[in-house]
Amino acid sequence: MRVPKSKLVVALGIFLVGFSYLVYGAVREASTYSVPVRDIPEFLNSKPEVRVIGKVKQGSIAKQPGGLGAFFVLTDETGEIPVVYRGAAPDMLREGGQVIVQGTLVNGTFQAKTLLTSCPSRYSAEPEANPS
């Protein structure tokens, strides 16, 4: 039993469109720049989103009831910026902890689409005692 040529062409076309969409998404994600706080407005003029790495300022975390959303101030050696995240706030979101946020700037506040926290240092290996 032979498959009609037109069905093969349609199936190949659907496959190519899907594959192209996946490649486009991967390239777009990879093209998000990590920038220092002071350069956020400059990079957002040419890119739809930026990624910022910094630390959560002491005393700045305000989590929403139920853990859905958080406000904090992100700092690095170049400055600080208020951040709003509307998703489920990670349990590891701590003052002084390092975070990575990705999003855009709206009226001076960074609207984070994603929020990643790094593991605290207590999970790193402890130095071995000197047996001398």
MDAnalysis code that builds the backbone (N, CA, C; Angstrom):
import MDAnalysis as mda
import numpy as np

u = mda.Universe.empty(396, n_residues=132, atom_resindex=np.repeat(np.arange(132), 3), trajectory=True)
u.add_TopologyAttr("name", ["N", "CA", "C"] * 132)
u.add_TopologyAttr("resid", np.arange(1, 133))
u.add_TopologyAttr("resname", ["MET", "ARG", "VAL", "PRO", "LYS", "SER", "LYS", "LEU", "VAL", "VAL", "ALA", "LEU", "GLY", "ILE", "PHE", "LEU", "VAL", "GLY", "PHE", "SER", "TYR", "LEU", "VAL", "TYR", "GLY", "ALA", "VAL", "ARG", "GLU", "ALA", "SER", "THR", "TYR", "SER", "VAL", "PRO", "VAL", "ARG", "ASP", "ILE", "PRO", "GLU", "PHE", "LEU", "ASN", "SER", "LYS", "PRO", "GLU", "VAL", "ARG", "VAL", "ILE", "GLY", "LYS", "VAL", "LYS", "GLN", "GLY", "SER", "ILE", "ALA", "LYS", "GLN", "PRO", "GLY", "GLY", "LEU", "GLY", "ALA", "PHE", "PHE", "VAL", "LEU", "THR", "ASP", "GLU", "THR", "GLY", "GLU", "ILE", "PRO", "VAL", "VAL", "TYR", "ARG", "GLY", "ALA", "ALA", "PRO", "ASP", "MET", "LEU", "ARG", "GLU", "GLY", "GLY", "GLN", "VAL", "ILE", "VAL", "GLN", "GLY", "THR", "LEU", "VAL", "ASN", "GLY", "THR", "PHE", "GLN", "ALA", "LYS", "THR", "LEU", "LEU", "THR", "SER", "CYS", "PRO", "SER", "ARG", "TYR", "SER", "ALA", "GLU", "PRO", "GLU", "ALA", "ASN", "PRO", "SER"])
u.atoms.positions = np.array([
    [0.838, -1.170, 0.000],
    [0.000, 0.000, 0.000],
    [0.889, 1.240, 0.000],
    [0.660, 2.106, -0.941],
    [1.472, 3.315, -1.073],
    [0.768, 4.513, -0.459],
    [1.568, 5.361, 0.169],
    [1.044, 6.603, 0.741],
    [1.077, 7.651, -0.364],
    [-0.022, 8.368, -0.561],
    [-0.026, 9.399, -1.606],
    [1.072, 10.429, -1.374],
    [1.641, 10.909, -2.463],
    [2.748, 11.862, -2.409],
    [2.332, 13.143, -1.686],
    [1.113, 13.582, -1.847],
    [0.660, 14.825, -1.213],
    [0.669, 14.700, 0.316],
    [0.331, 13.519, 0.846],
    [0.361, 13.335, 2.296],
    [1.792, 13.392, 2.825],
    [2.730, 12.850, 2.075],
    [4.135, 12.918, 2.481],
    [4.630, 14.359, 2.500],
    [4.242, 15.130, 1.504],
    [4.660, 16.534, 1.428],
    [4.075, 17.318, 2.605],
    [2.806, 17.084, 2.935],
    [2.168, 17.772, 4.058],
    [2.847, 17.373, 5.377],
    [3.104, 16.083, 5.551],
    [3.759, 15.618, 6.770],
    [5.160, 16.213, 6.910],
    [5.902, 16.259, 5.819],
    [7.241, 16.846, 5.845],
    [7.167, 18.341, 6.163],
    [6.178, 19.025, 5.598],
    [5.996, 20.455, 5.877],
    [5.700, 20.716, 7.340],
    [4.821, 19.901, 7.937],
    [4.493, 20.050, 9.360],
    [5.727, 19.787, 10.220],
    [6.489, 18.774, 9.870],
    [7.713, 18.466, 10.598],
    [8.696, 19.633, 10.528],
    [8.893, 20.203, 9.352],
    [9.842, 21.300, 9.194],
    [9.404, 22.550, 9.962],
    [8.109, 22.833, 9.964],
    [7.612, 23.989, 10.717],
    [7.860, 23.769, 12.213],
    [7.556, 22.585, 12.726],
    [7.781, 22.288, 14.137],
    [9.247, 22.350, 14.509],
    [10.088, 21.780, 13.682],
    [11.520, 21.803, 13.931],
    [12.050, 23.239, 13.915],
    [11.594, 24.029, 12.969],
    [12.026, 25.433, 12.886],
    [11.621, 26.197, 14.133],
    [10.437, 25.938, 14.641],
    [9.966, 26.602, 15.850],
    [10.860, 26.245, 17.046],
    [11.231, 24.982, 17.170],
    [12.111, 24.565, 18.260],
    [13.487, 25.213, 18.162],
    [14.028, 25.284, 16.968],
    [15.336, 25.924, 16.766],
    [15.244, 27.406, 17.102],
    [14.181, 28.068, 16.637],
    [13.990, 29.491, 16.930],
    [13.938, 29.732, 18.439],
    [13.188, 28.901, 19.176],
    [13.087, 29.052, 20.624],
    [14.425, 28.866, 21.313],
    [15.198, 27.889, 20.862],
    [16.513, 27.647, 21.465],
    [17.464, 28.802, 21.206],
    [17.459, 29.327, 20.002],
    [18.340, 30.447, 19.663],
    [17.924, 31.692, 20.428],
    [16.636, 31.931, 20.549],
    [16.158, 33.107, 21.280],
    [16.572, 33.022, 22.751],
    [16.428, 31.857, 23.355],
    [16.814, 31.673, 24.751],
    [18.315, 31.871, 24.929],
    [19.099, 31.356, 24.012],
    [20.556, 31.478, 24.110],
    [21.028, 32.906, 23.877],
    [20.212, 33.722, 23.222],
    [20.635, 35.083, 22.924],
    [20.267, 36.076, 24.024],
    [19.749, 35.599, 25.156],
    [19.458, 36.478, 26.281],
    [20.775, 36.787, 26.988],
    [21.077, 38.070, 27.107],
    [22.351, 38.498, 27.673],
    [22.291, 38.593, 29.189],
    [23.376, 38.257, 29.857],
    [23.536, 38.522, 31.278],
    [24.236, 39.868, 31.399],
    [23.595, 40.787, 32.101],
    [24.126, 42.147, 32.178],
    [24.200, 42.604, 33.630],
    [25.085, 43.557, 33.917],
    [25.097, 44.160, 35.254],
    [23.883, 45.080, 35.426],
    [23.516, 45.351, 36.668],
    [22.329, 46.157, 36.958],
    [22.354, 47.495, 36.232],
    [23.484, 48.172, 36.229],
    [23.530, 49.519, 35.643],
    [23.262, 49.522, 34.136],
    [23.476, 48.378, 33.456],
    [23.314, 48.325, 31.994],
    [21.960, 47.789, 31.532],
    [21.048, 47.509, 32.451],
    [19.753, 46.944, 32.063],
    [19.020, 47.822, 31.051],
    [18.822, 49.125, 31.300],
    [18.074, 49.932, 30.321],
    [18.724, 49.954, 28.935],
    [20.046, 50.017, 28.889],
    [20.760, 50.056, 27.610],
    [20.521, 48.780, 26.793],
    [20.626, 47.625, 27.428],
    [20.445, 46.364, 26.716],
    [18.997, 46.136, 26.315],
    [18.046, 46.620, 27.117],
    [16.637, 46.416, 26.784],
    [16.193, 47.257, 25.600],
    [16.998, 48.235, 25.204],
    [16.679, 48.992, 23.985],
    [16.821, 48.120, 22.745],
    [17.692, 47.108, 22.810],
    [17.935, 46.276, 21.639],
    [17.511, 44.817, 21.817],
    [17.210, 44.380, 23.023],
    [16.812, 42.997, 23.300],
    [15.489, 42.994, 24.054],
    [14.637, 41.998, 23.809],
    [13.356, 41.964, 24.515],
    [13.489, 41.621, 25.997],
    [14.520, 40.857, 26.365],
    [14.735, 40.449, 27.749],
    [16.217, 40.434, 28.068],
    [16.521, 40.568, 29.361],
    [17.899, 40.418, 29.817],
    [17.912, 39.511, 31.034],
    [19.079, 38.978, 31.321],
    [19.304, 38.139, 32.501],
    [20.266, 38.905, 33.401],
    [19.931, 38.986, 34.682],
    [20.749, 39.727, 35.635],
    [21.111, 38.799, 36.794],
    [22.380, 38.814, 37.160],
    [22.870, 38.009, 38.281],
    [23.272, 38.957, 39.394],
    [22.808, 38.687, 40.591],
    [23.163, 39.540, 41.711],
    [22.760, 38.905, 43.027],
    [22.820, 39.707, 44.087],
    [22.452, 39.246, 45.420],
    [21.210, 39.990, 45.889],
    [20.436, 39.303, 46.735],
    [19.242, 39.907, 47.311],
    [19.672, 40.805, 48.460],
    [19.267, 42.058, 48.399],
    [19.635, 43.030, 49.428],
    [19.007, 42.648, 50.767],
    [19.794, 42.818, 51.836],
    [19.320, 42.518, 53.193],
    [18.067, 43.343, 53.506],
    [17.057, 42.694, 54.056],
    [15.841, 43.385, 54.485],
    [14.899, 43.778, 53.370],
    [15.102, 43.274, 52.156],
    [14.282, 43.737, 51.035],
    [13.227, 42.743, 50.548],
    [13.233, 41.512, 51.055],
    [12.292, 40.506, 50.546],
    [10.901, 40.704, 51.141],
    [9.908, 40.724, 50.257],
    [8.501, 40.744, 50.666],
    [7.791, 39.698, 49.819],
    [7.504, 38.522, 50.419],
    [6.804, 37.459, 49.693],
    [5.306, 37.655, 49.826],
    [4.594, 37.302, 48.758],
    [3.141, 37.371, 48.765],
    [2.580, 36.203, 49.577],
    [1.410, 36.384, 50.176],
    [0.786, 35.271, 50.910],
    [0.594, 34.066, 49.984],
    [0.879, 32.901, 50.490],
    [0.751, 31.689, 49.699],
    [1.979, 31.390, 48.861],
    [2.989, 32.246, 48.902],
    [4.235, 32.013, 48.173],
    [4.171, 32.297, 46.687],
    [3.069, 32.870, 46.200],
    [2.975, 33.191, 44.771],
    [3.356, 34.644, 44.553],
    [4.629, 34.861, 44.327],
    [5.123, 36.199, 44.049],
    [6.043, 36.708, 45.136],
    [6.954, 37.562, 44.731],
    [7.902, 38.151, 45.679],
    [8.400, 39.477, 45.134],
    [8.745, 40.362, 46.036],
    [9.395, 41.627, 45.720],
    [10.690, 41.651, 46.501],
    [11.780, 42.084, 45.846],
    [13.061, 42.246, 46.532],
    [13.917, 43.208, 45.730],
    [15.024, 43.607, 46.320],
    [15.970, 44.485, 45.650],
    [17.190, 43.656, 45.290],
    [17.562, 43.692, 44.016],
    [18.722, 42.967, 43.513],
    [19.905, 43.928, 43.468],
    [21.041, 43.496, 44.011],
    [22.233, 44.338, 44.015],
    [23.408, 43.603, 43.375],
    [24.284, 44.380, 42.800],
    [25.594, 43.879, 42.374],
    [26.566, 45.032, 42.567],
    [27.793, 44.860, 42.131],
    [28.803, 45.907, 42.361],
    [28.526, 47.183, 41.581],
    [27.553, 47.158, 40.663],
    [27.283, 48.340, 39.837],
    [26.045, 49.108, 40.259],
    [25.220, 48.546, 41.137],
    [24.008, 49.239, 41.562],
    [22.969, 48.289, 42.108],
    [21.735, 48.788, 42.192],
    [20.640, 47.971, 42.672],
    [19.363, 48.326, 41.930],
    [18.435, 47.364, 41.916],
    [17.179, 47.563, 41.203],
    [16.076, 46.757, 41.883],
    [14.871, 47.330, 42.006],
    [13.768, 46.558, 42.574],
    [13.287, 45.500, 41.576],
    [12.939, 44.323, 42.100],
    [12.499, 43.205, 41.261],
    [11.145, 42.703, 41.748],
    [10.249, 42.463, 40.805],
    [8.958, 41.834, 41.098],
    [8.913, 40.521, 40.341],
    [8.585, 39.447, 41.065],
    [8.430, 38.128, 40.454],
    [7.048, 37.620, 40.822],
    [6.258, 37.204, 39.829],
    [4.875, 36.828, 40.071],
    [4.615, 35.318, 40.088],
    [5.655, 34.524, 40.024],
    [5.487, 33.069, 40.069],
    [5.643, 32.546, 41.485],
    [5.776, 31.232, 41.596],
    [6.007, 30.601, 42.898],
    [7.429, 30.928, 43.355],
    [7.534, 31.644, 44.460],
    [8.845, 32.051, 44.967],
    [9.600, 30.830, 45.487],
    [10.848, 30.631, 45.043],
    [11.624, 29.479, 45.509],
    [11.870, 29.544, 47.015],
    [11.886, 28.376, 47.654],
    [12.168, 28.318, 49.093],
    [13.561, 28.847, 49.403],
    [14.473, 28.737, 48.434],
    [15.861, 29.150, 48.651],
    [16.081, 30.656, 48.455],
    [15.015, 31.422, 48.230],
    [15.141, 32.875, 48.099],
    [15.426, 33.452, 49.476],
    [16.656, 33.911, 49.667],
    [17.110, 34.408, 50.968],
    [17.827, 35.737, 50.803],
    [17.771, 36.551, 51.865],
    [18.510, 37.808, 51.869],
    [19.999, 37.508, 51.827],
    [20.706, 38.193, 50.955],
    [22.137, 37.968, 50.785],
    [22.454, 36.823, 49.844],
    [21.436, 36.066, 49.428],
    [21.647, 34.945, 48.526],
    [21.760, 35.394, 47.076],
    [22.475, 34.618, 46.292],
    [22.647, 34.939, 44.881],
    [21.447, 34.438, 44.085],
    [20.965, 35.290, 43.170],
    [19.849, 34.933, 42.308],
    [20.148, 35.327, 40.867],
    [19.445, 34.676, 39.962],
    [19.487, 35.023, 38.545],
    [18.054, 35.301, 38.142],
    [17.806, 36.495, 37.618],
    [16.469, 36.852, 37.156],
    [16.528, 37.155, 35.664],
    [15.445, 36.820, 34.977],
    [15.355, 37.113, 33.555],
    [14.016, 37.779, 33.308],
    [14.043, 38.891, 32.590],
    [12.810, 39.604, 32.323],
    [13.071, 40.936, 31.665],
    [12.215, 41.905, 32.007],
    [12.292, 43.219, 31.378],
    [12.046, 44.311, 32.413],
    [12.329, 45.531, 32.046],
    [12.187, 46.677, 32.935],
    [10.890, 47.417, 32.616],
    [10.061, 47.653, 33.648],
    [8.803, 48.380, 33.478],
    [8.740, 49.463, 34.542],
    [8.763, 50.708, 34.126],
    [8.678, 51.858, 35.040],
    [9.682, 51.779, 36.188],
    [10.919, 51.402, 35.873],
    [11.978, 51.373, 36.862],
    [12.038, 50.130, 37.726],
    [11.109, 49.190, 37.530],
    [11.097, 47.941, 38.288],
    [11.336, 46.786, 37.336],
    [12.222, 45.883, 37.714],
    [12.513, 44.727, 36.871],
    [11.420, 43.696, 37.068],
    [10.714, 43.375, 36.006],
    [9.645, 42.371, 36.027],
    [10.266, 41.030, 35.626],
    [10.514, 40.175, 36.600],
    [11.196, 38.904, 36.357],
    [10.220, 37.852, 35.847],
    [10.557, 37.285, 34.709],
    [9.784, 36.168, 34.152],
    [10.263, 34.856, 34.781],
    [11.569, 34.763, 35.032],
    [12.133, 33.596, 35.702],
    [13.001, 34.062, 36.871],
    [13.061, 33.229, 37.881],
    [13.852, 33.510, 39.076],
    [14.525, 32.215, 39.500],
    [15.850, 32.222, 39.505],
    [16.630, 31.057, 39.917],
    [17.479, 31.447, 41.116],
    [17.566, 30.551, 42.079],
    [18.419, 30.800, 43.240],
    [19.567, 29.806, 43.222],
    [20.684, 30.205, 43.806],
    [21.814, 29.282, 43.904],
    [21.778, 28.624, 45.274],
    [22.363, 27.460, 45.348],
    [22.385, 26.715, 46.610],
    [23.235, 27.448, 47.632],
    [22.823, 27.428, 48.889],
    [23.637, 28.082, 49.910],
    [24.942, 27.338, 50.132],
    [25.886, 28.035, 50.731],
    [27.213, 27.460, 50.920],
    [27.217, 26.297, 51.900],
    [26.172, 26.138, 52.692],
    [26.176, 25.040, 53.654],
    [26.147, 23.680, 52.968],
    [25.802, 23.653, 51.674],
    [25.794, 22.404, 50.942],
    [27.148, 22.095, 50.315],
    [28.063, 23.038, 50.370],
    [29.390, 22.752, 49.811],
    [30.185, 21.955, 50.835],
    [31.188, 21.267, 50.345],
    [31.984, 20.405, 51.214],
    [32.737, 21.245, 52.235],
    [32.766, 20.732, 53.465],
    [33.511, 21.414, 54.503],
    [34.988, 21.106, 54.335],
    [35.865, 22.054, 54.665],
    [37.289, 21.774, 54.550],
    [37.688, 20.676, 55.544],
    [38.587, 19.840, 55.106],
    [39.041, 18.753, 55.948],
    [39.941, 19.299, 57.061],
    [39.825, 18.683, 58.230],
    [40.681, 19.085, 59.340],
    [42.109, 18.653, 59.056],
    [43.055, 19.468, 59.473],
    [44.465, 19.142, 59.252],
    [44.889, 18.113, 60.285],
    [45.193, 16.871, 59.862],
    [45.501, 15.806, 60.807],
    [46.894, 15.899, 61.421],
    [47.609, 16.969, 61.300],
    [48.971, 17.031, 61.826],
    [49.039, 17.193, 63.283],
])
